[in-house]
Amino acid sequence: MSDEYRLECGVRQGGLTSPSLFNLYIDALIVGLSGKHIGCHVDGICVNNLSYADDMVLLSASVCGIRSLLKSCEEYARDHGLMYNARKSQYMVFEAGSKRVLEVPPIYLDGVPLDRVLQFKYLGHIITTDLKDNADIERERRALCVRANMIARRFARCSRDVKVTLFRAYCTSLYTCSLWANYTQKAYNTLRVQFNNAFRAVMGLPRYCSASGMFAEARTACFFASMRTRAAALVRRVRASPNAVLAMIAGRVDCLYIRHCCDRHV
């Protein structure tokens, strides 16, 4: 039991009740945006905003739609004591096949013009205007290299079982790999080679030893097995989710990500 304390702005960082309180605070904005029925629609489901904590994405097929959604956000901010950071807010125009939009009317947030970008990192995942995953695969390859080198350097004297456990914990997560569906084989193979080399570095194995043999001997999932596991976990969570947007995605047989995840098991 702590003494009483008063917060004049925001919620307590790290507090157990902070996520729930913030959800209650921002829920009206999310409901209001979804209720406007302006923006992108898929199978009759309005998908004009995606939110995780204080990170929000607005989606629309037109500039007018985006402006209307931003106006609703500005009004909510004024009424509830919020302030947007326009410098950290940007917009992207996704390509439709080979068509590229060169000129876009200005888009403002609180009177500040937003910058147009070709790629953006949202929740750690790099999104590009062409919706290809090569940039995000390269991000994960670099991160995997850093983690593997750290483990190999700090735990070189540990036992074999400890090294295997550390590799499983830090090197097989492959953050957001379940979302990779549009990439070149070169980028994918580069990550696979890095994955194998990371295991060799952690275990202190020769550079050119058999990849399949070393994983089998250590009873550890190889690169392809790890990817299949992550894909299966994503499909299972999406199909079991009560969220209307995720239920719509799971029900579409032509969904790029769901089909790609299922194809990995064929």
C-alpha positions in Angstrom: 0.0 0.0 0.0 1.5 3.3 -1.0 0.7 6.8 0.0 -1.8 8.7 -2.2 -0.4 10.6 -5.2 -1.9 12.8 -7.8 -1.2 12.9 -11.5 -2.0 16.0 -13.4 -1.1 14.7 -16.8 -1.0 11.2 -18.3 -0.9 7.9 -16.4 1.8 6.5 -14.2 4.5 4.8 -16.2 4.9 1.2 -15.3 1.7 1.2 -13.2 -0.5 -1.9 -13.3 -3.7 0.1 -13.9 -2.1 2.5 -16.5 -2.9 0.4 -19.6 -6.6 0.0 -18.6 -6.9 3.6 -17.7 -5.4 4.7 -21.0 -7.7 2.3 -22.9 -10.7 3.9 -21.2 -9.4 7.4 -22.0 -8.8 6.7 -25.7 -11.6 4.3 -26.4 -14.1 7.1 -27.3 -11.7 8.3 -30.1 -11.4 4.8 -31.6 -15.1 4.2 -31.5 -15.8 7.7 -33.0 -13.3 7.1 -35.9 -14.8 3.7 -36.6 -18.3 5.1 -36.5 -17.6 7.7 -39.1 -17.4 4.9 -41.8 -14.9 7.1 -43.7 -11.7 5.4 -45.0 -11.0 1.9 -46.0 -13.6 -0.9 -45.9 -13.0 -4.6 -46.4 -16.0 -7.0 -46.6 -18.2 -4.3 -45.0 -15.8 -3.8 -42.1 -14.5 -0.3 -41.5 -10.7 -0.4 -41.1 -9.8 3.2 -40.9 -7.8 3.2 -37.7 -5.4 0.8 -36.0 -4.2 1.6 -32.5 -1.7 0.1 -30.1 -1.4 2.2 -26.9 -0.6 5.7 -28.1 0.5 4.7 -31.6 -2.3 5.2 -34.1 -2.5 4.5 -37.9 -5.3 6.1 -40.0 -6.2 4.5 -43.3 -8.1 6.0 -46.2 -8.4 5.6 -49.9 -8.5 9.4 -50.4 -6.9 12.6 -49.1 -10.3 13.9 -48.1 -10.9 10.8 -46.0 -7.6 11.2 -44.2 -8.3 14.9 -43.6 -11.7 14.1 -42.1 -10.2 11.5 -39.7 -7.4 13.8 -38.7 -10.0 16.5 -37.9 -11.8 14.1 -35.6 -8.5 13.4 -33.8 -7.8 17.1 -33.5 -11.3 17.8 -32.0 -10.9 14.9 -29.5 -7.5 16.1 -28.5 -8.8 19.6 -27.8 -11.7 18.3 -25.7 -9.6 15.9 -23.7 -6.4 17.7 -23.1 -4.2 15.8 -25.6 -1.5 17.2 -27.8 -0.2 15.5 -30.9 3.4 15.6 -31.9 3.2 16.6 -35.6 7.0 16.0 -36.0 6.6 12.4 -35.3 3.5 12.0 -37.5 4.0 11.2 -41.2 1.9 9.9 -44.1 2.5 7.3 -46.8 0.8 6.7 -50.1 0.8 3.0 -51.0 1.3 2.0 -54.6 -1.5 0.2 -56.5 0.4 -2.1 -58.8 2.6 -0.1 -61.0 0.7 3.1 -60.4 2.5 5.8 -58.4 1.0 9.0 -57.1 3.6 11.8 -57.4 1.6 14.8 -56.4 -0.5 14.7 -53.2 -2.4 17.7 -51.7 -0.9 18.8 -48.4 -2.1 17.0 -45.2 -2.1 18.9 -41.9 -2.2 18.0 -38.3 -2.9 20.9 -35.9 -1.9 23.2 -38.7 1.5 21.6 -39.3 2.1 20.0 -42.7 3.0 16.3 -42.4 6.0 14.9 -44.3 5.5 12.2 -46.9 7.8 9.1 -46.4 8.5 6.0 -48.4 8.9 3.7 -45.4 8.0 3.9 -41.8 8.7 1.7 -38.7 5.4 0.9 -36.9 5.7 -1.2 -33.7 9.1 -2.3 -34.8 8.0 -3.5 -38.3 9.2 -1.6 -41.4 6.4 -0.8 -43.8 7.2 0.5 -47.3 5.0 2.0 -50.0 5.3 -1.0 -52.2 4.3 -3.3 -49.4 7.5 -5.5 -49.8 9.2 -7.0 -46.8 12.8 -6.9 -47.9 13.6 -3.9 -45.7 12.1 -5.5 -42.6 13.9 -8.8 -43.3 17.2 -6.9 -43.5 16.3 -5.2 -40.2 15.8 -8.5 -38.5 18.9 -9.9 -40.1 21.0 -7.1 -38.5 19.3 -7.5 -35.2 19.9 -11.3 -35.2 23.6 -10.7 -36.0 23.9 -8.4 -33.0 22.1 -10.8 -30.6 24.1 -13.8 -31.7 27.5 -12.0 -31.4 26.5 -10.8 -27.9 25.7 -14.3 -26.8 28.8 -15.8 -28.4 31.0 -13.2 -26.7 29.6 -13.2 -23.2 28.7 -16.8 -22.8 31.6 -18.5 -24.6 32.6 -20.5 -21.5 29.1 -21.8 -20.8 28.0 -25.4 -21.3 26.5 -26.6 -24.6 23.0 -26.8 -23.1 23.2 -23.3 -21.8 24.2 -22.0 -25.2 21.3 -23.9 -26.9 18.9 -22.4 -24.4 20.2 -18.9 -25.0 20.0 -19.3 -28.8 16.4 -20.5 -28.5 15.5 -17.6 -26.3 17.2 -14.8 -28.2 17.7 -15.8 -31.8 14.7 -17.8 -32.9 12.0 -15.2 -32.2 12.5 -13.4 -35.7 10.2 -10.5 -34.8 7.2 -10.0 -37.2 8.5 -12.8 -39.5 4.9 -14.1 -39.7 4.0 -11.0 -41.7 6.6 -11.5 -44.4 4.7 -12.4 -47.6 6.1 -10.2 -50.3 9.9 -10.5 -50.6 12.7 -11.6 -52.9 14.3 -15.0 -52.5 17.7 -13.3 -52.1 16.6 -11.3 -49.0 15.0 -14.5 -47.5 18.1 -16.6 -48.2 20.4 -14.0 -46.7 18.4 -14.2 -43.4 18.5 -18.0 -43.5 22.3 -17.9 -43.9 22.6 -15.4 -41.1 20.4 -17.7 -38.9 22.7 -20.7 -39.5 25.9 -18.7 -39.0 24.4 -17.3 -35.7 24.0 -20.8 -34.4 27.5 -21.7 -35.4 28.9 -18.6 -33.7 27.0 -19.3 -30.5 27.9 -23.0 -30.3 31.5 -22.4 -31.5 31.1 -24.7 -34.5 33.1 -24.7 -37.8 31.8 -22.2 -40.4 31.0 -24.8 -43.0 29.6 -27.6 -40.9 26.2 -29.1 -42.0 23.3 -26.8 -41.1 20.7 -29.6 -40.9 23.1 -31.8 -38.9 24.0 -29.3 -36.3 20.4 -28.4 -35.6 19.3 -32.0 -35.4 22.2 -32.9 -33.0 21.2 -30.0 -30.8 17.5 -30.8 -31.0 16.8 -27.3 -32.0 14.4 -26.0 -34.7 16.2 -24.9 -37.9 15.3 -21.8 -39.8 12.5 -23.3 -41.8 11.0 -25.0 -38.7 11.1 -21.7 -36.8 9.4 -19.9 -39.6 6.6 -22.5 -39.8 6.1 -22.4 -36.0 5.7 -18.6 -36.1 3.3 -18.8 -39.1 1.2 -21.4 -37.4 1.0 -19.3 -34.2 -0.2 -16.3 -36.2 -2.9 -18.2 -38.0 -4.1 -19.7 -34.8 -4.3 -16.4 -33.0 -6.0 -14.6 -35.8 -8.7 -17.3 -36.2 -9.3 -17.4 -32.5 -9.6 -13.7 -32.0 -13.0 -12.1 -31.3 -11.9 -8.9 -33.0 -14.1 -8.0 -36.0 -11.2 -7.0 -38.2 -9.1 -10.1 -37.5 -12.2 -12.3 -37.9 -12.7 -10.8 -41.4 -9.1 -11.4 -42.3 -9.3 -15.0 -41.1 -12.4 -15.6 -43.1 -10.9 -14.5 -46.5 -9.4 -17.2 -48.6 -7.6 -14.6 -50.7 -5.8 -13.0 -47.7 -2.1 -12.7 -48.7 -0.7 -13.3 -45.2 -3.0 -16.2 -44.1 -2.4 -17.9 -47.4 1.3 -17.5 -47.2 1.4 -18.8 -43.6 -0.6 -21.9 -44.7 1.6 -22.4 -47.7 4.7 -22.8 -45.5 3.3 -26.1 -44.2 2.7 -27.5 -47.6 
